[in-house]
Amino acid sequence: MKVLVDTSVWSQALRRHAHADPGVIEELRTLISARLARIIGPIRQEILSGVRELEQFEKLRRHLAAFPDLPIETEDYVEAAELFNTCRSKGIQGSNTDFLICAIALRREMSIFTADRDFERFAKHIPIVLHEMR
């Protein structure tokens, strides 16, 4: 199964974080080697946003260039809004990008690899599949 990799995972692997989980980084490497890792434009934007140094920005941009963005269709945005509304009706909040990730993963029958615990709350109310590390 192909895996939509969330910003939280890419960020741990591509930026130097004191709190980076080596298991998460190794799992991403495994997914990349198996050609299963996928990205969307909004995730690419989140990764690149806030990088202060041009040299670091360019380095991240080059690393990510190996991964083409999955196309986002109108129905993905509509589905994302429906998922947002479903979760909100249950008292669960999330970002528009988070629900877009959920919608794209659902439509393409992909799992989501994330270190963001919000997705665990979403999964209680919407039928997303979260990638489990091996």
N, C-alpha and C positions, 0 to 999 in steps of 0.2 A: 504494500500500500504506500502510495506517495504521501509525503508529510509536508504540511504547510508549517514552516518554522517561524515562530513569533519573534518579535523584536527582542524580547527578554533573553532569548537563547542566542541570537546573533550577537547581541551586545556583549554577552559574557565571553563569546569566542573571539570577537574582533577588537574589543577594547580591553585595556588592562584594568581588571577589577580585582580589588583585594578580596571581594566576596564571591568571586567566580567559583562555580562548582566544577571540579575537574571531570566528574561523571557526565555532566551536561555537555561539556566541551567534547569529550570523547564520543559521546552518542552522536553529536552533530557531525563529527568527522566520519563516523561510520555511515551515517545517512548520506553524506556527500559522496563518499567512496562508492556507495551502492547506487548513486544517482537518484536518490529518493527525495532529497531536500528541495523544497520549492519556496518561492518568495512572491510577494505582490508589491506593487508600487508604493502603497501607503506604509508598508513595513520598511522598505528601502528609505523612504523619506524620514521616518522616525529614527532610523539608525544614523543617518547623516546629519540630522538636525542637531544643532547645539555643539557641533565640533568646532572649536575655536580656532585651531591652527589649520591653515590651508594645506600644509604638508600631510597632516593626519587625515584631513577630509579626503584628499586625493588618494591616499593609501587605502582608506576604507572603500572609496568609490571603485578603485581598481579591483579590490578583492570581490566586491559584490557584482562586478561586471560579468563574472562567470555564470551568474544565475539570472536568466531572463525572467522578467515579470510575467506572471500568469495574467491573461487578459481578464478584465473585470467588465461584466455585462450589466445592463440595466436591471435584470432580474436579481442580480446579486445585491444591489442596493435596496431593492424592494424587500427581499428576503431578510436583509440585515435589519431593516426597520421593523419587520414583523417579529424577529427574534428579540430585538430591543424591547418592543412593546410587551412581549410575553414575559420576559424577565422582569421588566419594570412592574408589571401587574403582580408579581410575586415578591416585590420589594428588593429586587436585585438590580444594582446599577452597574453600568459598564460604558466604555467609550464607543463612539461610532465605529472606530477602527476595529475594536475588539469584535463587534458584532458583524462587521464586514468580513473579518477573518472567519468567523463561524459560518456565515452564509456561503462563502466561497468553498470552504472545506466540505460543507454538506453537499453542495451541488456537484462537486467533483469527486465525492466519495473519498476524501482524504482525512487523515488524522491531523491533529494540531499538536505540535511540540512547543511547549511553553513552560516557563518558570514562573509565570504569573498565576497566582492562586485564584484570581477572579474566574478563570475558565472552569475551575472545579465547581464553583457556585453555578455558573451558567449551565454546566452539564447536568445538573439536577433537574433542569426545567426545559432544556432543548436537547435534541438528539445528536449532539456533537460527539466525536470520538477523540479522546486525548491520547496522544502517543505515550506509550510507556517505555521507559528506558530498559534496555536489556541487562 
